[in-house]
């Protein structure tokens, strides 16, 4: 590696068993990285790899200082549609990022950039779905070859405060409607609780069964119905709930669990990842979105210092009723001179896809940025 911090050593890990054994030091690094989201936890990433990873594809870049892990890039090698190094986590992961210990962030970013430069001789580094302020931004700024920054998925965020403060952001008429819906929950006797970590497996199984019922007869994400998705959630969320990185909430009506919600948590954000509810809630005229947000806001905004409540990827109309802030993710394309054509292809494809969406929505083109 180059001279940006000679005390650092860099290792490329391609062994799945070694990945499993990194759990303890990976979690220490995760806690030391201020911008880390729950999706960068070892429990989430390693579980994802067990369910979705392909043999021979693992590429973990590990940076140590005096033996201590101070930076890590969780990557994998893919060959389609282009030869590329992409983040572990796939489409079911809302935010991707690298990890940088705040005490060695500058050195760590340079070390990751240098290591990725070596790996980019034959593949494009295509690192998408990074939140603004993510650690990958530092690596991008250290990159000395061809590079390109793009907008990625739209995310919506609210302040992590109790629901009465969220209601205060609304128009008086809308605010009164929400208060009425919350009062209706109390009249019906809807109760909620956060399940213990050792109860999470049963609760997650109920969540996915209710999710299936919720979408019955309508188009649903097929991945949510596959056994490997359930296996991933059960394997990852149990340890995350134990360490405070996840909270599974059950909603009970007339003694029966009628909804389950999964929130993922980190120092800077909390996000509602997935939920399922019984169609009888519609029959009882329950506003499920208001119910979930009310419970999540009360739990997550209870003075724990979290800065935002993320509604995660997607701009579904129901999310806008709360006047959230639009926070688009970022996608970083990094190449060397010989892989510059791959960068041009990926950037061109992204521009064409974004243009097609604008045409369908009838919206103007955004200002470009690099």
N, C-alpha and C positions, 0 to 999 in steps of 0.2 A: 504494500500500500504506500501512498505518498506520505509526505511529512507533515500532515495536519494532525499532530498529536502522536509522537513516536511511542508513547506508552500504551497505545491501543493495539490490540491484535484482532484480526478478522478471521472468521471461520465460516465455511459453507457447509451446512448440515443437510444431508439428503436422506438420512436414516429415520424411519418412522419410530423405531424404539427410542432413539435418542430424543426425538421430539417429545415423546411422552415423559421422558425423564427430566425435561426442562421445566416442568410445572412450577416448582417452588421459585426458582430464580426468575422465570418469566413473569410470575405474578408480582414479585418485588419490583421488577422493571415497570410493569403495568401501573403500579401505584405511584412510581416515581415520574411518570409521564403525564403532565397536567392535561393534555389534550386527548388522552386515551378514552375511547368509548368502550362499553361492555363487549362490543364485537371484537376487540383486540385482546380480550382475556384468553388465557391458555385454555380454559375449559371450553369456550366457544370454538376456538380455532382448531384445537386438537380433535374435538368431537366431530367438527365438520369434516376434517380430513378422514376420519375413520368411516364416515358415511359416504363421502363424495370424492375423496382423493383418488388419484390414479397412480398405480405403481410406477416408480421411476420419475415421477413429476415433482417431488418435493424439493424446494429450494429455500432454505432458511438462512438468511445472512445474519450472523451473530457477531457483535462487536463487544469485546471485553476490555476492561481496564483493571490491571492487577488481579485478573481472574474473575472480576465481577461483571455481569452482563449489564451493559450501559446503552445498547442500541440493538434493535432487531428489525428485520424486514421479513414478514411471513409471505413467501412467494411460492409459485409453482410454475412449471414450464408447460405451455400448451402449444399445439401445432396448428390449430384451426380457430378462426379463419386465417390467422397469420401466425408465424412463429413468434411467440411472445412470452414474457414473464409477467404474470398477473397476480394480484393478491389472492391468498387463500380466503375462502369464505363464500365465493360464488354469489349467485343471484339472491339467495335468501338472507344475505348479510347487507344491512342498510348502509353501514359506514365501514370503509376500509382505511387502514393507515399503517405506518410504521410506528415503532416505539423508540423514544429518545428519553433517557434519564435527564431531567432538568439540570442536574449538576454537570453534565457532560454533553449538552445538546449540540453545541457548535462542533466539537470534535467528532461526536457520533454521526452527525449529518454528513460531514466530509468523508468519514470512513465508509458510510453506507453508499454515498455517491461514487467513491472510488471503486468499491466492490461491484456495484451495479455496472459501472463502466466496463469492467472486465467481462461481466456476464452478457453485456449488450452487444458483443461482437457478432453474434449470430441471431439475436432476437430483439424485438422491440420491448422496452419496458412500458407496459400499459397499465397505469395505476389509477383506477377510477373510484368514484364514490367517496371522496375525501371531504370531510367537513371543512369549512373555512377555519383557518387557524390550526389545521391538523399538522402533525409533525412532518408529513411528507412534503409540505411546502418548503421546509428548510432543505430537504434533499434536492428538491427541484431547483432551488436558488444556487446550490453548490454545483449543479450539473454544468460541465464545460463543453458538452457536445450539442447537437441539434435537440431542441426541446419545443414542446407546444403545450399550452394550457387551454382546456376547454371547459365549458359548463357541462355538468352532468345532471343527475336527477334533481327535481325540485323537492325540497323538504320544507315543512312548515313548523314553526316553533312558537311556543307561548312561554311567558314567565312561569316558573314553578312556584306558584302561590296558591293559597286556598281558593276555593271556587267563588266565594263572595267577592274576592278581588278580581277574578277573571270576569265575573258578571259585570263589574263596574266598568269594564272596557266597552260594553255594548250600549246600543241606544236604549233609552228608557223603556220603550215598548218591547224590544227584544229581551231586555234584562228581566222584565216582569214575566214574560213567557217562560224563561229558564227557571226563575224562582218557583213558578207554579209547577213546573215539571219535577223539580227537586222535592217540593212539598208532596207531590203525588207519590213519589217513591216512599216517603215516610208514611203516608196514609195507607198504602198497600202493604206496608210492613217489609219492604225489601231491606235486607241486611247484607253486609259484606265483611269479609275478613281476609287477612293475608295468611295463607297456609304456612305451616312449618316446613322447613326444607326437607324433612323426611316424609312429608306428605305430598311433595311436588309431583312425583311420578303419577299417582292416581289422579291428581288435579289436572295434569297436562293431558292425560288420556281423556278426561271429561271435556277439557277444552276443545280438543280436536273432534270429538264426537258431536259436541254442540256446534262447532264450526261447520261440520258437514250438514247438520240439520238446518242451520241458519241459511245455508246457500242451496239447499235442496231445490232442484228444478231450475236453478240459475247457474250461470257460468261462474266457476270457482277455480282458483289456482290449483291445478292438478297436483302440484308438488306437495301441497298441504295434506293430501289424502294418501300419500305414499308411506309405507312402513319406515323407510329410511329417515324421513323427516321426523316422525315420532321418536325414533331411536335417537336421533341427534338431539332433539329437545330434552328428552328424559336424561340423557347422558350429560349434557352441558348445564342445564338449568339447576339440577340438584346441587352441584358444587357452587354454582354462582349464587344461588339463594343462601347457601350456608355462609358465603363470604360477603353477603350484602350487595351483590351485583345483579340480583334478580328478585322479583317479588311476584308470586302467583296469587291472584285475588279471586275468591269465590263469592258469588252473589246468590243469596238464598231467598226464596219466596215460598211461603206455606210449607216450610220444612224441606224443600227440594232445591238442589243446586240448579239454577236456571241460567247462569252465565259464569264464565271464567275468563280472566284477563291476565296476560303476561306483560309485566313491565320490566325493562332492563335498565340498570342504574350504573352511573359512574359519577366522579366528582363534579364534572361540568354539566352533565345532562342526565335526564331520565326520559325514557321513550316507551310508549305503548307499542309492543311488537305485534301481538296477535291476540284475538279474542274470539269467543264463540258464545252464542246465546240461543235459548230455546225459542221457537217461533211463538209460543204462548205469550211472551212478553209483548209482542205486537198486538195480540188480541186484548191484552190488558192495557193497551195504549201507553206503554212505557217507552219513553225516548231513550233508546239504548245508548246512543252516543253521549247524551247528557249524563246518564247514569254512570258510565265508565269514566268520563272526564271528572265528574264530581268526586267519585271515590279516589281516582288516581291523584287529583289535585290535593285532596285532603291528606292522603298518605304521603305524597312526594313533596308537598309544600309545607310540611309541618316543621319548619325551622331547621332543616338539615343543610342549608347553604347551597343547594343545587341551583344552578343559574337558569336553566331552561327546561321546559317540558316539551320534548320533541314529538311531533306527530309522525315523525319518520318520513320515508319517501312517499311521494304521491300527493296530488293536489285535488283529491276528491272534494266535491262541493260541500259536503257536510262539515268539513274541517274549517271552511272559511267563515262560518257563522260566529266563530270566536275571535275574529280579527287577528289571525296569527301573522307573524313576520315570515316572509318568504326568504329562505336561505338555501340557494342552490349548492349542491355538492360540486366538487371539482374533479377533473380527470387530467392526469399528467402523462404525457407521452415523451419518453426519453430514448434517444438513439445515438448511435455513432455514425460516422460518415458512410460506412458501408451499409448500415441499416436505415439510412435516411429514406429510401423508397418505402419501407414499411411504415414509417411515421407518416409520410405523405398519404399513403393509402388509408390508414386509420383516420387521419384528420379529415380527409375528403369524404369518407363514408359517414363520419359523424356530422359533417356539415350538411350532407345530402339528407340524412335522416331528420336533422333539426329543421331543415327547410321544408320537408314534406309535412312535418307536424304543424309548422306555421301556416302552411297553405290550408290544411284541414281545419285549423282553428281560426283562420282569418286574421292572424296577429302579425304585427310588423317584425322585422328582423332586429335582434338585439345588437347593441354596439359590440364590436369585436374586442378581444383582449388576449394578451399573451402572457 
